[in-house]
Amino acid sequence: MSQAVIIGTSGGIGAALARSVRASRAFETCWSLSRSAPAKDLATDWLALDLTDEASIAEAAAQCRDVSLVIVATGDLKAPEKTYRSLDPAALARAFQINTIGPALVAKHFAPLMPRNSRSVFAALSARVGSIGDNRLGGWYGYRASKAALNQVIRTLAVEQTRSRPDSICVALHPGTVDTTLSQPFQSGTPAEKLFTPERSARALLGVIDGLTPADTGGFFAWDGQAIDW
């Protein structure tokens, strides 16, 4: 049996994903990777990983083998800019470091561990606001731009992986608005029926992943399976 890797398990969605994947018993091992230790029930098969430190990413990858599922469930959203007048170089650099560069380095070190002749999935949590075509409200420069860049990383990874791994699937996923620490400051306008628990979002995302085929590689999908405009 192959292994699964969930990155970001100290967060709400990442922890819920790891619990659901472990409960499925579809993998020999489900690694939980995060900078800080996760909940006690996820402590088994936990590896330390810091998205801002490539050496820690490489060290974690060296502990894994035969990986057929990687989900990068990380993200950073702090003080989103309402106007270009609020743009700050340090804040922009931080957004790209966590939302784009970190997942790209995860791909660098974990994609080679995925099988050449059987199905594999590399998925990263993006956001609908990262869609360039769907941007009608403006604002949130750093978060929008870093997630749009992540989408391009995933699309490019899909092209490269297909050349050597024709059954591979690389996708960006929008988890919906989920009741987590990241989204709590921005939930006030969200209807109750559209605010998901981490568990509901995780179940939906894993359902989308289960239904994907290699023809879907390079795509951007919402929690309900609907394709999102890049």
Secondary structure, DSSP 8 states (H G I E B T S, - for coil): --EEEEE-TTSHHHHHHHHHHHHHT-SSEEEEEESS---GGG-TTEEE--TT-HHHHHHHHTT--SEEEEEE------S--SSGGG--HHHHHHHHIIIIIHHHHHHHHHGGGS-SSS-EEEEEE--GGG-STT--S---HHHHHHHHHHHHHHHHHHHHHHHH-TTEEEEEEE--EE-STTTGGG-TTS-GGGEE-HHHHHHHHHHHHHH--GGGTT-EEETTS-B---
